[in-house]
């Protein structure tokens, strides 16, 4: 995430017939109540948070047809959060983000890629849903005989194909070509989709019995919770919020077993999550106490990361960074 650049995610969406977008009332993950949590935002307020990026009138109107306002609703039971009414980012929204120098969208390397490559060891086939321009698939291709991708963004899909990688658009019959792969991955996609339960079931359908599924999301129990409001963690970019216990409940709902959970450690460039936004939750911004505490925290973090670097460490493993990664196993039956 950024200030306020979007998190490095794909906008892929594994769509199914009969998808059930999240609505007010019951939590789609655990069946509990979805209760209003925080203030309402108009679409104009949400898009203004992206300044200096300005979206075209056509793109704004696409989203206004979905809804002119939204509000976060949260489930006290599993911690699931959803903005209702839903405003889901359109292909034009992501094309304009990708084309803006103020919001670099895709990145070549991410922490969760390393977690996934470890879990894919020994596999003969995998699929990444929401593969973007193919950064992860490029890393997987030398190790995995049959890597496949699925992508929603046309420009990213074509960029992946130019690399010689096998990737499918959302409208194509993925199952006929991919078959029953050993493992499916999706990095920072779940929080974008209208129907997260249907999305995970779609991933399950691509995996053989006994196969596995790895998913990463922004961790709402991490420091991102301090950034309110945050353009890149709200519609039209993010439709839902996730925690470890939320993903565990989702796995139970879909009939998957949780194999392991990993949390991204804090890196030096992201310490402002704590040193700025965390301090802002304690003191009024621009007050003397805020300025003093922010300066002290920033210097302390900088010094701590300099010390860590002398030992060859680039992260602070005791502090959580942005992402949460969870590996699920599908039953053999």
C-alpha positions as CSV (number, residue, x, y, z in Angstrom):
1,X,0.0,0.0,0.0
2,X,1.2,3.5,-0.1
3,X,0.4,7.1,0.7
4,X,-1.9,6.8,-1.1
5,X,-0.6,4.5,-3.9
6,X,-2.4,1.1,-4.4
7,X,-1.0,-2.1,-3.0
8,X,0.8,-4.2,-5.6
9,X,-2.1,-6.4,-6.6
10,X,-3.8,-7.8,-9.6
11,X,-7.3,-6.9,-10.4
12,X,-8.1,-10.4,-11.5
13,X,-11.5,-11.9,-10.8
14,X,-12.4,-15.5,-11.2
15,X,-16.1,-15.0,-12.1
16,X,-18.7,-17.7,-11.9
17,X,-22.3,-18.1,-13.0
18,X,-24.6,-17.3,-10.1
19,X,-22.0,-15.2,-8.2
20,X,-23.4,-13.7,-5.1
21,X,-22.0,-10.2,-4.4
22,X,-21.7,-9.3,-0.7
23,X,-24.8,-7.5,0.6
24,X,-25.9,-6.0,3.9
25,X,-27.2,-8.4,6.6
26,X,-25.3,-11.6,7.0
27,X,-21.6,-12.3,6.7
28,X,-20.9,-14.5,3.6
29,X,-17.9,-16.1,5.4
30,X,-19.3,-17.2,8.8
31,X,-23.0,-16.3,8.6
32,X,-22.7,-13.7,11.4
33,X,-24.1,-10.2,11.3
34,X,-22.5,-7.5,9.2
35,X,-22.7,-4.3,11.2
36,X,-21.9,-0.7,10.0
37,X,-18.4,0.3,11.0
38,X,-17.3,3.8,10.5
39,X,-18.6,6.6,8.3
40,X,-20.1,6.5,4.8
41,X,-18.1,7.8,1.8
42,X,-19.5,9.1,-1.5
43,X,-17.9,7.9,-4.7
44,X,-16.5,11.4,-5.3
45,X,-14.8,11.4,-1.8
46,X,-13.2,8.0,-2.6
47,X,-11.8,9.0,-5.9
48,X,-10.6,12.3,-4.5
49,X,-8.3,10.3,-2.1
50,X,-6.3,9.3,-5.2
51,X,-5.2,12.9,-6.0
52,X,-3.2,13.9,-8.0
53,X,-4.6,11.1,-10.1
54,X,-7.8,12.2,-11.9
55,X,-10.0,9.5,-13.4
56,X,-11.8,10.1,-16.7
57,X,-15.5,11.0,-16.7
58,X,-16.4,7.7,-18.3
59,X,-14.6,5.7,-15.6
60,X,-16.2,7.8,-12.9
61,X,-19.7,7.1,-14.4
62,X,-19.0,3.4,-14.6
63,X,-18.6,3.3,-10.9
64,X,-21.4,5.7,-10.2
65,X,-23.8,3.2,-11.9
66,X,-22.8,0.7,-9.2
67,X,-23.4,3.1,-6.3
68,X,-22.7,6.8,-5.4
69,X,-21.8,5.9,-1.8
70,X,-20.6,3.1,0.4
71,X,-19.8,2.2,4.0
72,X,-17.7,-0.4,5.7
73,X,-19.6,-3.2,7.5
74,X,-17.8,-5.6,9.7
75,X,-18.5,-9.1,11.2
76,X,-17.7,-9.2,15.0
77,X,-17.4,-13.0,14.7
78,X,-14.8,-13.7,12.0
79,X,-13.6,-10.1,11.4
80,X,-14.7,-10.0,7.8
81,X,-15.1,-6.4,6.5
82,X,-17.0,-5.4,3.4
83,X,-17.9,-2.0,1.8
84,X,-21.7,-2.0,1.1
85,X,-23.1,-1.1,-1.4
86,X,-20.3,-2.6,-3.4
87,X,-18.2,-0.5,-5.8
88,X,-15.9,-2.8,-7.7
89,X,-13.0,-1.4,-9.7
90,X,-13.6,-1.7,-13.5
91,X,-11.0,-2.5,-16.1
92,X,-10.9,1.2,-17.0
93,X,-10.1,2.1,-13.4
94,X,-7.2,-0.3,-13.3
95,X,-6.0,0.8,-16.8
96,X,-5.9,4.4,-15.6
97,X,-4.1,3.5,-12.4
98,X,-1.5,1.4,-14.3
99,X,-1.0,4.3,-16.7
100,X,-0.4,6.9,-14.0
101,X,3.2,7.7,-12.9
102,X,1.7,8.5,-9.4
103,X,0.5,5.0,-8.8
104,X,2.9,2.3,-9.9
105,X,0.7,-0.8,-9.8
106,X,2.5,-4.0,-10.6
107,X,5.9,-4.9,-9.0
108,X,8.4,-7.5,-10.0
109,X,9.0,-9.1,-6.6
110,X,6.9,-9.5,-3.5
111,X,7.3,-11.2,-0.2
112,X,4.4,-13.6,-0.8
113,X,6.0,-14.8,-4.1
114,X,8.8,-16.4,-2.0
115,X,6.3,-18.0,0.3
116,X,4.5,-19.5,-2.7
117,X,7.6,-20.7,-4.5
118,X,8.5,-22.6,-1.3
119,X,5.1,-24.2,-1.2
120,X,5.2,-25.1,-4.9
121,X,8.4,-27.1,-4.5
122,X,7.9,-30.6,-6.0
123,X,4.8,-29.6,-7.9
124,X,4.4,-30.3,-11.7
125,X,1.7,-27.7,-12.4
126,X,0.3,-24.5,-10.9
127,X,-2.1,-21.7,-11.8
128,X,-2.0,-18.1,-10.6
129,X,-5.3,-16.4,-10.8
130,X,-4.8,-12.6,-11.2
131,X,-1.2,-13.0,-12.6
132,X,-0.8,-9.4,-13.8
133,X,2.1,-9.1,-16.2
134,X,3.5,-12.5,-15.1
135,X,6.2,-11.6,-12.5
136,X,5.4,-14.6,-10.3
137,X,5.0,-17.0,-13.3
138,X,8.4,-16.0,-14.6
139,X,9.9,-17.0,-11.3
140,X,7.9,-20.2,-11.2
141,X,8.5,-21.3,-14.9
142,X,12.1,-22.6,-14.4
143,X,10.9,-24.7,-11.5
144,X,7.4,-25.9,-12.5
145,X,6.9,-27.8,-15.8
146,X,3.4,-26.5,-16.3
147,X,2.7,-22.9,-15.0
148,X,-0.5,-21.2,-16.0
149,X,-2.0,-17.8,-15.4
150,X,-5.5,-16.2,-15.4
151,X,-5.8,-12.4,-15.8
152,X,-8.6,-9.8,-15.9
153,X,-6.6,-6.8,-17.1
154,X,-6.2,-7.0,-20.9
155,X,-2.9,-5.0,-21.0
156,X,-1.4,-7.2,-18.3
157,X,-2.6,-10.4,-20.0
158,X,-1.0,-9.4,-23.3
159,X,2.3,-8.5,-21.5
160,X,2.4,-12.0,-19.9
161,X,1.7,-13.7,-23.2
162,X,4.6,-11.7,-24.8
163,X,6.9,-13.4,-22.3
164,X,5.9,-16.8,-23.7
165,X,3.8,-17.7,-20.7
166,X,0.4,-19.5,-20.9
167,X,-2.3,-17.2,-19.6
168,X,-6.0,-17.1,-20.0
169,X,-8.6,-14.3,-20.0
170,X,-11.5,-14.5,-17.6
171,X,-14.0,-15.4,-20.4
172,X,-11.9,-18.4,-21.6
173,X,-12.5,-21.9,-20.5
174,X,-9.6,-22.3,-18.0
175,X,-10.5,-25.7,-16.7
176,X,-10.3,-27.4,-20.2
177,X,-6.7,-26.2,-20.6
178,X,-5.4,-26.2,-17.0
179,X,-7.1,-29.3,-15.8
180,X,-6.5,-30.3,-12.2
181,X,-3.3,-28.5,-11.1
182,X,-1.2,-29.3,-8.1
183,X,-1.5,-25.9,-6.6
184,X,-3.3,-22.6,-7.2
185,X,-2.2,-19.2,-6.1
186,X,-3.7,-15.7,-5.9
187,X,-1.8,-12.7,-4.5
188,X,-3.8,-9.7,-3.3
189,X,-6.9,-10.5,-5.4
190,X,-9.4,-11.8,-2.9
191,X,-10.0,-8.3,-1.5
192,X,-11.0,-7.0,-4.9
193,X,-13.7,-9.4,-5.9
194,X,-17.5,-9.1,-5.4
195,X,-18.0,-12.7,-4.3
196,X,-15.0,-13.9,-2.2
197,X,-16.7,-17.3,-1.3
198,X,-17.4,-18.0,-5.0
199,X,-13.9,-16.9,-5.9
200,X,-12.3,-19.4,-3.5
201,X,-14.6,-22.2,-4.7
202,X,-13.5,-21.3,-8.3
203,X,-9.9,-21.8,-7.3
204,X,-10.8,-25.1,-5.6
205,X,-12.3,-26.3,-8.9
206,X,-8.9,-25.8,-10.6
207,X,-7.0,-27.9,-8.1
208,X,-6.8,-31.7,-8.0
209,X,-8.0,-33.7,-5.0
210,X,-5.3,-33.4,-2.3
211,X,-3.9,-30.2,-4.0
212,X,-3.3,-26.9,-2.3
213,X,-4.2,-23.2,-2.6
214,X,-2.1,-20.3,-1.5
215,X,-3.7,-16.8,-1.0
216,X,-2.3,-13.5,0.2
217,X,-4.3,-10.4,1.3
218,X,-3.6,-7.2,3.2
219,X,-3.6,-8.1,6.9
220,X,-6.1,-5.9,8.8
221,X,-4.5,-7.0,12.0
222,X,-1.2,-5.5,10.8
223,X,-0.3,-1.8,10.6
224,X,-2.6,-1.1,7.6
225,X,-5.4,-0.7,10.2
226,X,-3.9,2.6,11.2
227,X,-4.4,4.2,7.8
228,X,-7.9,5.7,7.7
229,X,-9.0,6.7,5.2
230,X,-6.8,4.9,2.7
231,X,-7.6,5.1,-1.0
232,X,-5.8,1.8,-1.7
233,X,-7.8,-0.1,0.9
234,X,-11.2,1.1,0.0
235,X,-13.5,0.9,-3.1
236,X,-13.2,1.0,-6.0
237,X,-9.8,-0.7,-5.2
238,X,-10.5,-3.0,-2.3
239,X,-14.0,-4.3,-1.7
240,X,-13.3,-6.4,1.4
241,X,-11.0,-6.6,4.5
242,X,-9.4,-9.8,5.8
243,X,-7.7,-11.1,8.9
244,X,-6.1,-14.5,9.6
245,X,-9.2,-15.7,11.5
246,X,-11.3,-14.5,8.6
247,X,-9.4,-16.6,6.1
248,X,-9.6,-19.6,8.5
249,X,-13.4,-19.2,8.6
250,X,-13.5,-18.9,4.8
251,X,-11.5,-22.1,4.5
252,X,-13.9,-23.9,6.8
253,X,-16.9,-22.6,4.8
254,X,-15.4,-23.9,1.5
255,X,-14.2,-27.2,3.0
256,X,-10.4,-26.6,3.0
257,X,-7.9,-27.3,5.7
258,X,-5.4,-24.6,6.8
259,X,-1.8,-25.9,6.4
260,X,0.1,-22.8,7.5
261,X,-0.1,-19.1,8.0
262,X,2.7,-16.5,7.4
263,X,2.9,-12.8,8.1
264,X,5.1,-10.4,6.1
265,X,7.7,-8.9,8.3
266,X,8.1,-5.1,8.4
267,X,10.7,-3.7,5.9
268,X,12.5,-0.4,6.3
269,X,10.5,1.5,3.6
270,X,7.2,0.7,5.3
271,X,8.0,1.7,8.9
272,X,5.9,4.8,8.3
273,X,2.9,2.5,8.9
274,X,3.9,2.7,12.6
275,X,6.0,5.8,12.8
276,X,3.5,8.1,11.1
277,X,0.0,6.5,10.9
278,X,0.4,4.6,14.2
279,X,1.4,7.8,16.0
280,X,-1.5,9.6,14.3
281,X,-4.0,7.3,16.1
282,X,-2.5,8.5,19.5
283,X,-2.2,12.3,18.9
284,X,-3.9,14.9,16.7
285,X,-2.0,15.3,13.5
286,X,0.0,18.5,13.3
287,X,-0.1,18.9,17.1
288,X,3.3,19.4,18.9
289,X,2.9,15.9,20.6
290,X,2.3,14.3,17.2
291,X,5.3,16.0,15.6
292,X,7.6,15.1,18.5
293,X,6.5,11.5,18.7
294,X,6.6,11.0,14.9
295,X,10.2,12.4,14.8
296,X,11.3,10.2,17.6
297,X,9.6,7.1,16.1
298,X,11.1,7.7,12.7
299,X,14.6,8.2,14.0
300,X,14.2,5.0,16.2
301,X,13.0,2.9,13.3
302,X,15.8,4.2,11.0
303,X,18.4,3.4,13.6
304,X,17.0,-0.1,14.2
305,X,17.0,-0.9,10.5
306,X,20.6,0.3,10.1
307,X,21.6,-2.1,12.9
308,X,19.7,-4.9,11.3
309,X,21.4,-4.3,8.0
310,X,24.8,-4.8,9.6
311,X,23.7,-8.3,10.3
312,X,22.4,-8.8,6.8
313,X,18.8,-8.4,7.8
314,X,16.4,-6.3,5.6
315,X,13.3,-6.8,7.8
316,X,12.1,-6.6,11.4
317,X,10.6,-10.1,11.9
318,X,8.9,-9.2,15.2
319,X,6.8,-6.5,13.5
320,X,4.1,-7.2,10.9
321,X,4.2,-5.6,7.5
322,X,1.4,-5.4,5.0
323,X,0.5,-8.9,3.9
324,X,-0.8,-12.2,5.3
325,X,-0.3,-15.4,3.4
326,X,-2.3,-18.6,4.0
327,X,-1.9,-22.1,2.5
328,X,-4.9,-24.4,2.3
329,X,-5.2,-28.1,1.5
330,X,-8.0,-29.7,-0.5
331,X,-9.3,-33.0,0.7
332,X,-8.3,-36.2,-1.2
333,X,-12.0,-37.1,-1.7
